[in-house]
Amino acid sequence: MERMSGPYVIRGAVSLPEAELRWRFSRSSGPGGQHVNTSDTQAEVSFDLAATRSLPDVWKERALDRLAGRLHDGVLTVRASEHRSQWRNRETAARRMAGVLAEASAPPPRPRKARRTPRGVTERRLADKRRRADLKRGRSGRDSWD
């Protein structure tokens, strides 16, 4: 059996450990002619996030927290069946797994600092309001038909 194109980098020097990935293959739905009934092209990869030692502890905690809804007993599963070849579906599933882990383990964004609204912005807004009010006041039929 050929090796995958990996390593699939999560972030920095950390990559998906191939030894901890569990693969399952099944028949894909969709087009494929007679070939589709005889080949297991859908790829499903599982990664035990709760038990892994290959991710830094901080990343692991973040990922466990953010992916809580997707995990089953601490195991993250990703499926790919877009391609007609099992090999390409394996590649897609592994890349997708690395992407999900990278996004889930990323540090939170910096908190936004509240700033005062500049005086010019407020003045422009109020001037526009006055102009609009004058325009609407001018539409009333009070002065026009005397």
N, C-alpha and C positions, 0 to 999 in steps of 0.2 A: 504494500500500500504506500502511495506517495505521501510525503509530508506536506503540511499546509504551507502557504506562502509566508506565514508569520515571521517573526513575532508580531503580534498585534499590540501596538503600544497604546496603553491607556493614557498616560501622561508622563512626560519626563523619561526617566529610565525604567519606569514600572510598566510591564507588559503582561498580557494574559498568560498565565502558566498553562501550557498545553497538557501537562500531567494532571491538572485538576479539572479539565473539561471532560464532560461526559456527553457522548454523541448518540443520537437515535435517528434512524431514517425510516421513512414511510412513504407511501405512494402519495404523490401530489395530485391535487385536483386541477382541472383546466385542460388546455389543449396539449396534444402530444401524439395523437394517433394511436396506433397499435402499441407503440413503445411505452405509452403511459401506464398500461395495465401490467407491465412486467417489471418495471424498475422502481426502486425506492429512491426518488429524487428529492423529496422534502427532507430538509436537514433541521434537526432540533438540537441545540447545544444547551447544556445545563452547567451551572457554576455554583458551587456551594459557598456562598458569600459569608455565611455565618461561621464556617469552619476554616476558611482560608487563612494562611499565614503569609501569603505572598503580597498582600496589600498592607500599607502602613495602617496602624491602628486608627488614626484620626480619619483617614479616608474610609476605612471599613465602617466605622461608626456612622459617618455621614451618609454613606451609601445605604446602610441598613435602615437608617431613619427615613431617607427620601424614597426608597424603593419598597417600603413596608407593604404597600398595596399589591405589588407585583410578585412578592416572594411567597413561596410555599415551603414552610419549614426551613427558612433561611436559604433556599435554593432559587436562583434566578434562572429562568428559562427563556431562550430566544429561538424563534422559528423562522425559517426562510424557505420559500417555495416558488419564487419568481421565475427562476431559470429552469430549463429543461435538463440541465446536467447536475448531478449530485455534487460534483466538485465545486461548481460555481455557487451552489446554494450553501455549501459548507463555508466557503470564503465569505459570502454575504452574511451568514449567521455569526461568524466569528468577528467580523468587522462591526456588525451591529451591537454585539455583546460588549466589545471594547468601547464603543461610543456611549452606550448606556451607562457603563461603569464610570467613564470619564466625566459624563455630565452629572451623575449622582454623587461623585466624590469631589467635585470641584468646590473650592472655598466659596462661602456665601459672598454676594456682592457687598461692596462697602456701603454703609448706611448713608443715605442722602442727607446733606447738611441743609437745614432750613436757612434761607436767605431772605432779606427784606426785598420787597418789590421796589424797583427803582422809581424815583419820583416822576421821571419823564414818562414812564409807561402808564402810571396812574393818571397823569395829566392828559395824555393823549386819549385814554379811554373816556375820561369825563368830557373832553372837548367833543369827541365823536358822539357821545350820548346827547350833548346839548344840540349839536348840529342835526342829529336825527330827530330830536324832539321838535326843533324849529321847522324842519321839513314837514313833519306830520301835522303840526299845528297849522301850517300854511295850506294844507289840503282841506281843512274844515270849511264849510260853505258859509261861515259867518260873514266874512268881508266881501266875498266874490260877487254875490247876486244882489247887492243893495241898490 
